[in-house]
Amino acid sequence: MTIRKKLTILGSGSAGLTAAIYAARANLEPLVIQGMQAGGQLTITTEVENFPGFPDGIQGPELMEEMHKQAERFGTQFIYDNAESVDLTKRPFTVRTSAEEIITDTLLICTGASAKLLGLESESKLMGHGVSACATCDGFFFRDKEVFVVGGGDTALEEAHFLTRFASSVTLIHRREQFRASAIMVDRVKRNPKIKFILDSALVDVHDMTKGEVTGITIKNLKTNQTQDLPADGVFIAIGHKPNTDLFRGGPLELSEAGYIITDGVKTKIKGVFAAGDVQDELYRQAVTAAGTGCMAALEAQWLLETEEAEHEKKTSIAEPKGQPVGST
């Protein structure tokens, strides 16, 4: 089935749904290809307390459901499927899912980024229930708690340092003896009296899935193969993020070395293609900043379409033959 659209949005997280709201209110009748994780990373987040307008906080899935309803109210069309291929070599662009072919004048890429995880069953089961991949998002909930941070790069050390604002103690678990982080960050955490270190070790389990909350962890020393259980209130996985851009690798879209879409604001180097949210933001990675860039992308697409329509009307008007002057024979 072929669908013709002025504007199509890939992704249904904070950026994609905000873009849909703005585009729908501009009567662009946007189409959102939701992806198989409709709602993005916020659907695996419990309490969200830093999104403006919710003084008592809101559950992540509830926030995304409300944004979905708002976009739908103004006429957004949704497809619950993944984009399997995208042709950006000519405009209009072509997006193919398992069942549809979408021909679109503009494309907004809001596919987000995924936190890299260790792959533990307990890590997945307890995500949002004591396990987190975002200290900025969830650190507040661990006031006076004992938490662990897994990782050895700048992100891990920054998150550990940030968590000392709330937690009673923060322990960094790293697989090697030396950190991969910058020297200034290593020096900063080593000077922080609330941060401890467990090196040459890996996190191998998080307890307790049966209770539905984090009560402790099991770590393994990679040199001696010995394991030990430690009490814990929270675990933060900080081994990096992976932008969801596999669909665009090898194509005309410009990606950074880490795989993020390179933009000027929200504009890519391809006219009519815009990117918003975590797929092009490797610095802030917050729901509110994603929403802001989603708004920007929708407005840029709207302005582009309006400009092109005005130019088309002008050319059509000039090309039309003029009628006979009044009184001529």
C-alpha angles and dihedrals in degrees: 000000000000121000123191117209140169091212133020127184124205110208136027104221126110093295096045096046093046089051089049092052093052095042093047092050087053088057093246092131093220125205118219120202098203102197122222092287097058110199096025127232094338089071089071093046121093115198118021111192102160101063109104118249099036108089092174094043128246135235113259095235091047092052092052092046091054092048089049091052091048092052091045092050091063094049107273114159117218132204116193098213143088125263104244098186139005127199110204096162094096138021129271088049125225125224120184127198126178091277110016142054112210120199109196137177093210132022128203113198111206100152094136129205132278125225112241109242135192094242097240118150091223091050090056095042094050097042105131091014100080098318116091141168095203123061092182090056100043109017093100091066092062100063110155090359132128110245139176129213120204117209144061107223132091092276093056094047093046090051092048091051091047093050092058086075088071114013124078089225137003123201122194116214115199132172094222138049093240126054122235091216127107117279093247092055093047090051091048096053093043089056092050108096093205094060122086130181137226107184135184086029141112134208107242103171143009122212140247118025092155091059093042093231140081113267101154148335140235118223130186126211105228093208099048099023088226118144130208136185119227131185114248139171097195143009125205118198109209106167095122142272131269118212113227095241103119088114091064102042112121092018133105094273113106114237131185122240088264091051100255118140110255112229142173097225096316097328120107122205089262113084110240095020119104132176129205140174130014094341088074101021116078094162113053105021095180129142092236095050090047089052090050094053090044088058091048093050093050092049093048090051091047092050092047092051093046092049092049092047091051091049091049092051090049093051091046091050093051092047095052113100114248118239126245113284115253113272095019121136 
